[in-house]
Amino acid sequence: MARWVVLVQASTEGGIEDASEEAARFEGTQEQARARLYEIACTHRPRSGLRQKRREVYRIGDGDTYYACIKGVVSTFRVTYQLAELVWSTGPEPKRP
């Protein structure tokens, strides 16, 4: 099974706040990974305490990237969610349960 990470890049309107983070790491098929990415794009909060009024989510390309415009009470966040598959590592294989 492939190993995946969901990368998040967020900025506020006017570029006052910029942040990059990993939203999730997991194993699964490409189909499972794309479903998880979509779920995160629809539910992730780029800042704790964000009181969301509206969220628009757009798919980019074949489904490995989403763009979300999240309007809160005070500010608007523009967020990109991207799926990445591990293709090489110097570390050992993870232990399976």
Secondary structure in CASP SS format (residue, H / E / C, confidence):
PFRMAT SS
TARGET T0000
AUTHOR 0000-0000-0000
METHOD secondary structure of the structure
MODEL  1
M C 1.00
A E 1.00
R E 1.00
W E 1.00
V E 1.00
V E 1.00
L E 1.00
V E 1.00
Q E 1.00
A E 1.00
S E 1.00
T E 1.00
E C 1.00
G C 1.00
G C 1.00
I C 1.00
E C 1.00
D E 1.00
A E 1.00
S E 1.00
E E 1.00
E E 1.00
A E 1.00
A E 1.00
R E 1.00
F E 1.00
E E 1.00
G E 1.00
T C 1.00
Q H 1.00
E H 1.00
Q H 1.00
A H 1.00
R H 1.00
A H 1.00
R H 1.00
L H 1.00
Y H 1.00
E H 1.00
I H 1.00
A H 1.00
C H 1.00
T H 1.00
H C 1.00
R C 1.00
P C 1.00
R C 1.00
S C 1.00
G C 1.00
L C 1.00
R C 1.00
Q E 1.00
K E 1.00
R E 1.00
R E 1.00
E E 1.00
V E 1.00
Y E 1.00
R E 1.00
I E 1.00
G C 1.00
D C 1.00
G C 1.00
D C 1.00
T E 1.00
Y E 1.00
Y E 1.00
A E 1.00
C E 1.00
I E 1.00
K E 1.00
G E 1.00
V C 1.00
V C 1.00
S C 1.00
T E 1.00
F E 1.00
R E 1.00
V E 1.00
T E 1.00
Y E 1.00
Q E 1.00
L E 1.00
A E 1.00
E E 1.00
L C 1.00
V C 1.00
W C 1.00
S C 1.00
T C 1.00
G C 1.00
P C 1.00
E C 1.00
P C 1.00
K C 1.00
R C 1.00
P C 1.00
END
